[in-house]
Amino acid sequence: MSTSILYHSQGISDYTYQRTFYEGGAIIYKINPQSRLIRCPICGCREVSPRGSVRRRIMLLPTGTHKNYAEVNIPRVYCPHCNKLRQIKVVFADEQRSYSRTFERYVLGLCELMPIQDVSLHLGISWGTVKEIHKRRLVKKYGSPSLKWLSSIAIDEISIGAGHHYLTVVLNLENGAVVFVGDGKGSDIPAVGMPVARRPRLEPVCWRILTT
Ligand SMILES: [Zn+2]
């Protein structure tokens, strides 16, 4: 392993490879941030003072059946401009995530081919972690659908489980895409965000009332 291979295989740049060790069947790469990354995570100021470091392990793309981790000593720095003591950013993983962005993309790719449970078993991570990654992707992609060309909608009410928990779903009648989900039914649902409220010139509306 080298700094170059880390970049090309794991998408990690601006970190210097130090050594490799093995623990419980996992391969762990010890890496250190290069000096250009030592800056305030808030304002980007480079005139920061070191205040120790925090060791963190971040899951990387696996090698066959072996899990890979990056072990990083993340410097803590004091920024005189922000008057804050913070850890520097980890550039190859999102904040508060225990896996790299390349690993996240790999999970998303697998989710297109197999159920979440199978992805979880294949990668040896929890079902919840896979679900969290997948859900975040769905929210990002479909959370705010464009209503620019929306002209026809259908409204349906569904019940969840055996209880009296209802959802009101608004669909684009032309392509079936969900454009709004309201918690409750009838007058219970908040109008904020409903396409009806945002697009008053909607034409035909198909409404199916839940029968219980
Ligand atoms: Zn700062």
Residues whose N, C-alpha, C, O or C-beta is under 5 A from the ligand:
A	BS01	ZN	C40 I42 C43 G44 C45 C79 H81 C82
